[in-house]
Amino acid sequence: MVPTASIICMGVTALIAFVVPIVLAIYFVRAKHGELVPILVGAAVFIVFALVLESLVHNVFLLHTGVGAKVYANPWLFVIYGGIMAGLFEETGRFTAFKTVLRKKQGNDANALTYGVGHGGCEAILLVGLSYISNIYLAVLINSGMADMLTAPLSGDLLEQMQAALDSLIYAPPMLFLAAGVERISAIFLHIALSVLVWFAAKDAKQRLLFPIAIGLHALVDIVAAACSSMGVNAWLLELLVAAMCAGVVFYAWRVWQRNKALDIAKAEPSVLNPPQL
C-alpha cells in the first residue's frame, strides 16, 4: 500500500507545479504590467531548446561518439556535461527569443519576468506536475489492488522498471515527494532571474557579458545539485542548498534590474548641464 501521507505530498507537489507559475504569471501581468506573449514564448523555447534540441544532442553525442561514451560512463564528467549543456541550451534559447520574436517587446522590462514564468512554469508542469499526477494515479491503482494490470503485460527489463517504480511509491518516505515541490519553487525563481540577466544582455550590447554569466550560473546550480544528489546528500539539505544558490542568483538579477532602472530614469530626466534647445 502507498501511505496516504505520500499521496497527499504528491498532490501538494503537483499543485505547486501548476499553481505557482499561474499565480506568478497573473501577478507579473497585473501588478508589473508584463505581457502574455512572452509567457507563451518562454514555454515554447523550453520545449524546443531543452526537450527537443538538447535531447537530440545528448542522443548523438553520448550514444554515438567515443568521447560521449566516456563522458556517459564517468559520473563526474556526466554531471558536469549535463549542467553545462542545460545552461548553454536554455540560455541560448532565451537570448534567441529576446533577439527575434520578442525584440519588439524590449521596451517593457516586465516582459523578462513573464518570459521567465513561461519558461520555468512549463518546465515545472511538464517535468513535475504531470509526472506527479501520474504517480498519484499509480498509487491509487496500487491501493485498489489493481497493480497487476500494470505489470501483467510486461516482461524482462520493462517489468523490472515498472516494479521498481511501484516500489518507490510504496517505500519512499512521504516527505520525499514534497521535496520536489519545494525544488520547483526554487527552480521557477531561478528561471525568472536568469531571464532578467539574458534580457538585459540581449537588449544592451554593453551588457552582453550577462549572457555567458547566466550560462555559468545555470550550469553551476545544476552541477552542484546533481553532484550532491549522486553523493546521497539528504534531500532536504540538498533543497536548502539549491534554494540558497537560487536566492543568490535572484539577488544578483535584482541588482542588475535596479541598475538598469536607474539608467532608464537618468536617460529620461533632462540634463541640467545640457538643457534641451527651444
N, C-alpha and C positions, 0 to 999 in steps of 0.2 A: 504494500500500500504506500502511496505517496502521502506524506503528512499534510494535514490541512494547512499548517503553517507555511509549508513550502509552496502550496498553490496560492495562498494569499500573497506571499512575497513575489511570486511570478506575476500575479495580477498587478501589484503595485509597480513593478518594473515595467511591464507592458504599458501601464497607464502613464508613467513618466515619459517613456519613449514617444508616446503620441501627444500628450497634453503639453509638456514643456515647450516643444517647438511652436505649437499653436498659440500658446499664451504669449510667448516672446514675439511671435510674428504680429499678433494683434497690438501688443504694446508698442513695438517699433513703428508700426504703421500709424497708429492713432496718436501716440504721445510724441514720437520723434519725426513724424511725417515722412517716413520711408514709403517706398512704393512696393506694389505686389509683384511686378515683373521680375525684379532681382531675386525674389524668393523662388520663383519657378526656374529661373536660370541657374541658381545655386543648386537646386535639386537635380536639374538636368546635367550640370557639369560633374556632380559627384557620380552619377550613374555612368556617364561617358568616360570620364578620365580615371575614376577609381575602380569601378566594377568591370568596365569593358577593356579600355586600353591598357591599364596596369595589369589586369589579369592576363591579357594576351602576351605582354612582355614577359611576365613570370613564366607562362607556359612555354614560350620559346626558349628563354634564357636558361631557366632552371632544369628543364626536362630534355632539351635538345642541344645543349652545348657542354663541352667538357668542363669549362670554368664554372658554369652554373651548377653542374652536378657536384663539384667540390664545395661550392657555397652551400648547397642544399644539405650536404652531408655534415657540415660543420655548424653546430648550433649557434655559436657566437657570430660567425660570419653571416649566417642566415638572419639573425636578429638585426644586425647592422644593415644588411642589404634591405630587409623589409622596411625598416624605418626610413632609410634614405629614399627608397622608391616611393613610399607613401607621401613623403614630403615633396619630392620632385613632381610627381604626377598631380597631386591635388593643388599645390600652389601654382603650378604652371596652368592648370585648368582655371583657377581664379584669375590669374594675370591675363590669360587669353580672353576670358569673358569680359573683363573690365576694359580691355583694349578694343573689343569688337562689338558684341551685341549690346553691351551696357555703356558704351562710350558716350552716348548722348545723355546718360543718366548721371554723369560725373558731377553735375552741378549741385547735386544733393548728396552730401556725405552720408546721410542716414541710410542710403541705399547699400552702403557697405555692411551695415548691421542686418538689414533684411536679407541680403545675399547670404551672409553667414548663417542666419537661421535656416534658410533654404538648404544650404549645403550640409550643415550639421544635423538639421532636423531630418533630412532624407536619410542620412546615414543611420540615425537613431531608429527611425521607423523600419527601414528595410533590414538592418542587421540585428536589431534587438527587439523592437516591438513585434514584428511578425514572427520572429523566432520564439518569443515567449508565449505568444498566443498558441503557437504550435505545441509548445511544452505543456501548456495548460490542457490542451485537447488530449495529448498523450496521457497526462496524469489522470484525467477523468476516465479514459479508457481502462487504464490500469486498475483504478479503484472500483471500476464497474465489472472487473473480471473479464474484460474483453481484450486483454493484451495479446492473446493468441491470434487474433485476427491480423495483427501486425507482423507477427513472426512466422506464422504458418506458411505464407507463400515464399519465404526467403530461405536461402541456404548459403553455406560457405562464409565468405568474408562479409557479405551483406547481412547475414543473420547475426554474426558476431558484433557488427557495428550497431545494429538495431538493439541488440540485447544490452550492449554497453550504454547506449543512450537511455534505455529504460531504467537500467540500474542506477545511472547517475541521478535520475529524477527521484528514485526511491531512497537512496542512501546519502545524498549530498545534504549538508546542513542547511536548513531553511534560509538562514540569513545570507548564505552564499548567493542565492538567487536575487536578493535585494542589492547586492554589491554591484551588479551590472547596471541597475538603475541609477545608482549614485555615480558610477563611472560615466554614464551617458550625460548627466548634467555637466560634469567637468568637461567632457568632450565637446558638447554644444557650445559652451562659452569659449573653449579653445578655438573652435572654428570661427566664431564671431570675431575674436581678437586677431586671428591670422588674416581674416578677410579685411579688417581695418588696415593692417600693415601692407598687404598687397594692393589694396585700393589706392593708398597714397603713393605707392611705388609706381603704379600704372598711371596715376593722374599727374604726377610731377617727376620729370626726368632727374631733377636734383635729389630726389629721394629714392632713386632706383635701387639703392643698396638694401632697402627694406625687403625687397623680393627675395634675395638669397638668405637674408636673415630669417624670413618666415619659413623658408625651406629647412634651414638648420634647426629652428626651434621645433618645428613639426617633427622632424626626424628625431631630435633629442628626446622629446616626450615619448614617442613610440618606442624608441630603443630602450630607454630606461624601464618603461612599463613591461615590455616583452622580456627583457633580461631578468627583471625581478620575478616575473611570473614563472619563467623557466627554472629559476632557482628555488621555487617553492615558498617565496615570501608570503606571509599571511595576507589574505585577500583584503582585509580592511586596512592593514598597514600600507598595502600597495595603493589602495584607493586614496588614502590620506596623502601619500607621496605624489600621486598623479594630480590630485586636487591642488596641492601646493605648487607644483610646476605650472599647471594651467593658470593659477592665480597670478603667478609671476608674469606669464605671457600677457594676461589680461591687463595687468598694471602697466606693462610696457606699452601695450597698444593704446591704453588710455592716455599715457603721456604723449604719445605721437599724435593722438587725436586732439588733445588740448593745445599742443604746439601749433598744429595746423589751423585750429580755430583762431588762435591768437594772430597768426599770419593773415588770415582772411579779414579779421577785424582791422588790422593795421592797414591792409590794402584798401579797405572800404572807407577809412577816415581820410578826409582831405589833409594834405601836408601843410603844416604851419609855415615851413620854410619856403615851400613852392605852392602858393595858393593858385587855384585854377584861374585862368585868364578870362575876363568877361568880354 
